[in-house]
């Protein structure tokens, strides 16, 4: 008789620092995701339960008893050390867990380390530079425009239209201003004028599968076409209405090229179970903007991953169950077929 699997959905609660700041909406997103995931797993016949973790209760992770942990720990920015502590405890439980290893997560949550990892493995990414002090000399081979991003944040925090600059003087000024405002390093990278895709890779019994890419469709053109914080989170703003997610029609050869880059990135960076790449293309050239080894899970049609798994004929419950099954196989635990 098959045993019902107990699955702990472990997720991070907003920290005091996050709640006191201007970007609290991004933290609530993790809470909503955990509730959706738990419901989806129970729909598949698992005995799933929620394990909220605050900055004061990280040690509670060590006491989890379950057949599998769905890891939705997502503290980033200046709270990234909390994720380090939480993932260390998850790894020490000995319980199978989904997605990123601690090393994976810390590497991809720090854009400096992420860009170095992509470069070291000859994975295509825009030319870039790190600024820690804001007084560094700007590299002379940049092709403008260039975009300035916070090194440790996610969810487009700190991204506005004036993050895109047109010359070295503007870049030096913007980098210094961002460092002073947010208290963390920044990176500058060449802004790729072209199409933007969110590409989901999923581990199945047949190996790494790349789902149909979702495209970000912008009403604006050129350097104005980017996902700012307002465009993603603030519904009352004009920017919020200028982009949407859709399933594109791709030339078969171009689609295969994106798939090849996604599979190579997944394998070379040691990702597990599932991942999302944010990609820009210029003509047929492909550039990785972000490699996310533990992306948020959601059934919202505004999310590229949702568009992709639905295009592959999956429900949200199917998608989450595939991730859990991959984790269980990796730990050599029998998987109950849902």
Long-range contacts (C-beta under 8 A, 24 or more apart in sequence): 2-336, 2-337, 3-336, 4-45, 4-46, 4-47, 4-336, 5-46, 5-47, 5-67, 5-68, 5-324, 5-328, 5-336, 6-46, 6-47, 6-48, 6-49, 6-65, 6-66, 6-67, 6-68, 7-41, 7-46, 7-47, 7-48, 7-49, 7-66, 7-67, 7-68, 7-69, 7-70, 7-324, 8-48, 8-49, 8-51, 8-64, 8-66, 8-68, 8-69, 8-70, 8-95, 9-34, 9-37, 9-38, 9-41, 9-48, 9-49, 9-50, 9-51, 9-69, 9-70, 9-72, 10-51, 10-53, 10-61, 10-64, 10-69, 10-70, 10-71, 10-72, 10-73, 10-86, 10-90, 10-97, 11-50, 11-51, 11-52, 11-53, 11-72, 11-73, 11-74, 12-53, 12-54, 12-72, 12-73, 12-74, 12-75, 12-82, 12-83, 12-86, 13-52, 13-53, 13-54, 13-55, 15-54, 15-55, 15-75, 15-79, 15-82, 16-55, 17-78, 17-79, 18-77, 18-79, 23-155, 23-157, 23-229, 23-233, 25-233, 25-234, 26-154, 26-155, 26-157, 26-233, 29-155, 29-296, 29-298, 30-72, 30-74, 30-296, 32-298, 33-72, 33-296, 33-297, 33-298, 34-72, 36-297, 36-298, 36-299, 36-316, 37-70, 37-72, 37-297, 37-320, 40-299, 40-316, 40-317, 40-320, 40-321, 41-70, 41-317, 41-320, 41-321, 41-324, 43-317, 44-317, 44-320, 44-321, 44-338, 45-336, 45-338, 46-324, 46-336, 46-338, 53-86, 55-79, 55-82, 58-82, 58-85, 58-86, 58-89, 59-89, 61-86, 61-89, 61-90, 61-93, 62-89, 62-92, 62-93, 64-93, 64-95, 66-95, 67-95, 67-96, 67-328, 67-333, 68-95, 68-96, 68-97, 68-98, 68-324, 68-327, 68-328, 68-333, 69-93, 69-95, 69-96, 69-97, 69-98, 70-97, 70-98, 70-320, 70-323, 70-324, 71-97, 71-98, 71-99, 71-100, 71-294, 72-294, 72-296, 72-297, 73-105, 73-294, 74-154, 74-294, 74-296, 76-109, 76-152, 76-153, 76-154, 77-150, 77-152, 77-153, 77-154, 77-157, 77-184, 78-152, 78-183, 78-184, 80-106, 80-109, 80-110, 80-152, 83-109, 96-327, 96-328, 96-330, 96-331, 96-333, 97-327, 98-272, 98-273, 98-274, 98-323, 98-324, 98-326, 98-327, 99-272, 99-273, 99-274, 99-293, 99-294, 99-323, 99-327, 100-271, 100-272, 100-293, 100-294, 101-270, 101-272, 103-270, 104-269, 104-270, 104-271, 104-272, 104-293, 104-294, 105-293, 105-294, 107-269, 108-269, 108-290, 108-291, 108-292, 108-293, 108-294, 109-152, 109-154, 110-151, 110-152, 111-149, 111-150, 111-151, 111-152, 111-187, 111-290, 112-151, 112-185, 112-187, 114-290, 114-291, 115-187, 115-189, 117-269, 117-291, 118-265, 118-288, 118-291, 121-268, 121-269, 123-261, 123-264, 123-265, 123-268, 123-269, 123-288, 124-261, 124-285, 124-286, 124-287, 124-288, 125-189, 125-287, 125-288, 125-289, 126-189, 126-190, 126-191, 126-192, 126-280, 126-287, 126-289, 127-189, 127-190, 128-187, 128-188, 128-189, 128-190, 129-187, 129-188, 129-189, 130-185, 130-186, 130-187, 131-175, 131-176, 131-179, 131-185, 131-186, 131-187, 131-188, 132-179, 132-185, 133-179, 134-172, 134-175, 134-176, 134-177, 134-179, 134-180, 135-176, 136-175, 138-168, 138-171, 138-172, 138-188, 140-168, 142-168, 142-171, 142-188, 142-190, 143-190, 144-190, 144-191, 145-190, 145-191, 145-193, 145-223, 146-171, 146-188, 146-189, 146-190, 146-191, 147-188, 147-189, 147-190, 147-191, 147-226, 148-174, 148-175, 148-178, 148-186, 148-187, 148-188, 149-186, 149-187, 149-188, 149-189, 150-178, 150-182, 150-184, 150-185, 150-186, 151-184, 151-185, 151-186, 151-187, 152-184, 152-185, 153-182, 153-184, 155-229, 155-232, 155-233, 156-227, 156-228, 156-229, 156-231, 156-232, 156-233, 157-229, 158-182, 158-229, 159-226, 159-227, 159-228, 159-229, 160-228, 160-229, 160-230, 161-224, 161-226, 161-228, 161-239, 163-226, 163-228, 164-191, 164-223, 164-226, 189-289, 191-223, 191-226, 192-280, 192-281, 192-282, 192-287, 192-289, 193-222, 193-223, 193-225, 193-282, 194-280, 194-281, 194-282, 194-283, 195-248, 195-280, 195-281, 196-225, 196-227, 196-278, 196-279, 196-280, 196-281, 196-289, 197-248, 197-258, 197-278, 197-279, 197-280, 197-281, 197-304, 198-245, 198-276, 198-277, 198-278, 198-279, 198-304, 198-305, 198-308, 199-258, 199-262, 199-276, 199-277, 199-278, 199-279, 199-308, 200-274, 200-275, 200-276, 200-304, 200-305, 200-308, 200-309, 201-262, 201-263, 201-265, 201-266, 201-271, 201-274, 201-275, 201-276, 201-277, 202-273, 202-274, 202-309, 202-319, 202-322, 202-323, 202-326, 203-272, 203-273, 203-274, 203-322, 203-326, 204-322, 204-326, 205-329, 208-263, 208-266, 208-267, 210-258, 210-259, 210-262, 210-263, 211-305, 211-308, 211-309, 211-311, 211-312, 212-247, 212-307, 212-308, 212-311, 212-312, 213-248, 213-250, 213-255, 213-258, 213-279, 213-304, 213-308, 214-245, 214-246, 214-247, 214-248, 214-304, 214-305, 214-307, 214-308, 214-311, 215-245, 215-246, 215-247, 215-248, 215-304, 216-243, 216-244, 216-245, 216-304, 217-243, 217-244, 217-245, 217-246, 218-242, 218-243, 219-243, 244-302, 245-301, 245-302, 245-303, 245-304, 245-307, 246-307, 247-307, 247-308, 247-311, 254-281, 254-284, 257-284, 257-286, 258-286, 261-286, 261-288, 265-291, 269-293, 272-326, 272-327, 272-330, 273-323, 273-326, 273-327, 273-330, 274-322, 274-323, 274-326, 276-304, 276-305, 297-323
